[in-house]
Amino acid sequence: MTVTTNTPGSPVPYTAENWPIAAAMLAFGGTDSKGGPIQDADPEEWARQLRLVSRVGFTEVDLTDTWVRVADLDAARLADFRGALGDAGLTVPAISTSRRSVMDPERADEYLDYSHRLIDVAAGLGVPIVSFGFFQAFTPAQAKALWFWLEQGWQDDESAEARALAASRIRELAEHAAGNGQQISLEMYEDTYVGTCDSAVAFLKEVDHPACGLNPDIGNFIRLHRPMDPIPEMFEKVLPYANFWHVKNYSRDEDPATGTVATFPLPMEFGLINYRSIIGRALELGFRGPFLCEHYGSDSLGVIARNRRYIRELLDTMLD
C-alpha cells in the first residue's frame, strides 16, 4: 500500500521567512464592489482585492473557489488573472475547493469534471497542491444561522459501495495530479469520509495513492457543539499524513453539568488549539507543506494577517 506520509527528520525546504503561508480569499466573499459576481468582474476588481491581501503582509494566496473559480475562466480571462496576481506580488502554493464534492448526489459528474480542470489550471499557474473536500452546499438552516456549523449539514453515505466509489474518484484525481507533478489534499470535515481522524486515515489508505494526503483542519471539529477527543491525540493521528494545512482557532467552553458547549472564532494564539505545540510536533513528524490562514467573522483579513505573523514567529523559534 502506497500512502502519503511525512518523514520525520526529512530536510526542511523553507526558512521561517519564506515558508508559504497563504491567505484564504473567504474574507472577500463572491461579490465585487458593485454587488455583482466576482467571477465575472473586471480584472481590476480582482487586482484590488489581491492588493489588499498583499498590503496586510501576505506574499502567498490560496485562490479559494468560493471567490474566483479559476478553472472556469477562459484563456483570456485567465491571462488577466495571472497578471493581477503578478502585479500584487502574490504566489499560489495551493488552491482550496469548497462545497464541490465529487459525491454530490446531483452534480457529482459536473464537480468531478471541474476538479480535473482545476488540477490542470493550477498546474498552469505553478500551483503544487489542490485541496478537495466532501462537504456540500449549505442547508437552508445553515444558511440562516449566525454560525453555519451550529446546524446539521450534509452527511456522507457510509455504505461500503459509496465509500469505495468516493475513494475511486479521489484516486482518479490523485493520479491526474501526479501526472502534472502535483499533489492533492483532503480537507477533514465532519460527517464526511474524512470526518474523524480515524476515518480520515482509513479513507486515505483506501485511496492508496502517494499523491494524496490530508489537510488536518481540526478547527472544523473543535467548533462543533459535540463531544470532542483530546486535541493532541487527534493531531497525532493525522499529522503524519498532512501535506497542506488550513489553520484557524476557536474558543471552546463546556459545561459538564448541562452538556452545553459554546464556541467562537479567535486568532490562532488565543484559541483552544495550542499551535505552538502542534506546529512543533508537525515539524517533528515531517510536515513540510504550506499553511492556509482562515477566519470567520469580525475583521477576517486582519485576523488572518495576525495569524500569519504568529506562524512566522513560531517557525522562527523552531527552525535552525
Secondary structure, DSSP 8 states (H G I E B T S, - for coil): -------TT------TTTS-EEEEGGGGTTB-TTSSBGGGS-HHHHHHHHHHHHHTT-SEEE--TTT--GGGS-HHHHHHHHHHHHHHT-B-SEEE--S--TT-TTTHHHHHHHHHHHHHHHHHTT--EEEE-------HHHHHSSSGGGS-------SHHHHHHHHHHHHHHHHHHHHTT-EEEEE--TTSTTSSHHHHHHHHHHH--TTEEEE--THHHHTSSS----HHHHHHHHGGGBSSEEE-EEEEEEETTTTEEEEEEE-GGGSSS-HHHHHHHHHHTT--S-EEE---SSSHHHHHHHHHHHHHHHHHHH--
